[in-house]
């Protein structure tokens, strides 16, 4: 920025200026002088000053004479300006030296206001507490008189009137300016500015972080504001919630149902349809831009995740996953302990939890009931489509791969496989298992017989058919099973 020429403190143009005049007075004088030399500003003064002087004079004769003389002087003085083009003001603001003066003036005003405010605050700090309260009350009292509410209400009323007269009036008024703004704005420059400022913004954040972390106590105090803000938010919401508790149930329900009725269901459905169409278009575009059998988006996601995964510290990541799971487990343990330490809460938990489970079963039962209520043609049509779309082969492959992994583990490390089974079986309480089975048979004997007779005979017949001799890879195991059954029957007969 070009520095303005420095003027002497005592000259003919500033003979009345004090020696200790602030620096901001000089840019102000020079800015005013240069503005007054433009034809646009002089024309504005020629039009506005006479009006102001006439208003000041009113009906008083002496003031009217004085105003008339002053108006003549103003018109004579400003009309003496040389004839120039109408764009003098634009040229002045394009002058680097004038812009430098203007920036100094703005900075000086800003700094001066800061100093005034700081001086006022320091003076208030020295006052007794009661005088501080009085001063703040007197300062805010004129502001808090409800004028802002009246202004807001007036604006709302004006908008309502405009909308009732012409619902599209605001659109008609704003569309030309907004369209011109969009046409004039260079979004490419905006994107370039954002892209090129990224490193600078990151460097700024790093500087701020580096600076503030030089004072750990202040960092701790900053973080300590978070619980306080949460408490404020919680207590503020609590106030509103307590007010809602005072509303009678029927009135509260009526309010909520009124709000629900005002929701535009068709608009929500249109939004869902729009998102569904977007997803469909993305899927189609991915297939069109990708290769055969390899859509673009999944491949791109895979490449990006591979890039991210390659830069992740695997040990730290999985250690963090374990530690996070441990924290979640600790939270769950604490929750359970808290429940058991509150007898009333525990009792209600044990009494209410089954009701929640019942709701899940009820939802499932409702779905199955609705499916069973379909007529035969619709039932066959829908379920045929459902079963045809189900990839049974993929499900079978999942089971196959799971079995392959188990067999591979048993083959490669038989000791670990046997050890896992041994630990599981040794941990089972055989007596408790036998007692449970005995109780199921003895206590539910009469109730189990009908479903058992419906299932076990067919199961035995099916097992016998499975064990019949056949020429396949499993005949040896089947023969051993038949031999074991014969031995069992002979032993029982003896």
ABEGO torsion letter per residue (X at the ends): XBBBBBBBABBAAAAABBAABBAAAAAAAAAAAAAAABAAAAAAAAAAAAAAAAAAAEABAAAAAAAAAAAAAAAAAAAABBBBBAAAAAAAAABAAAAAAAAAAAAAAAAAAAAAAAAAAAAAAABBAAAAAAAAAAAAAAABAGAAAAAAAAAAAAAAAAAAABAAAAAAAAAAAAAAAAAABBAAAAAAAAAAAAAAAAAAAAAAAAAAAABAAAAAAAAAAAAAAAAAAAAAAAAAAAAAAABBAAAAAAAAAAAAAABBAAAAAAAAAAAAAAAAAAAAAAAAABBBGBBAAAAAAAAAAAAAAAABBAAAAAAAAAAAAAAAAAAAAAAAAAAAABAAAAAAAAAAAAAAAAAAAAAAAAAAAAAAABBAAAAAAAAAAAAAABBAAAAAAAAAAAAAAAAAAAAABAAAAAAAAAAAAAABBAAAAAAAAAAAAAAAAAAAAAAAAAAAAAAAAAAAAAABBBBBAAAAAAAAAAAAAAAAAAAAAX
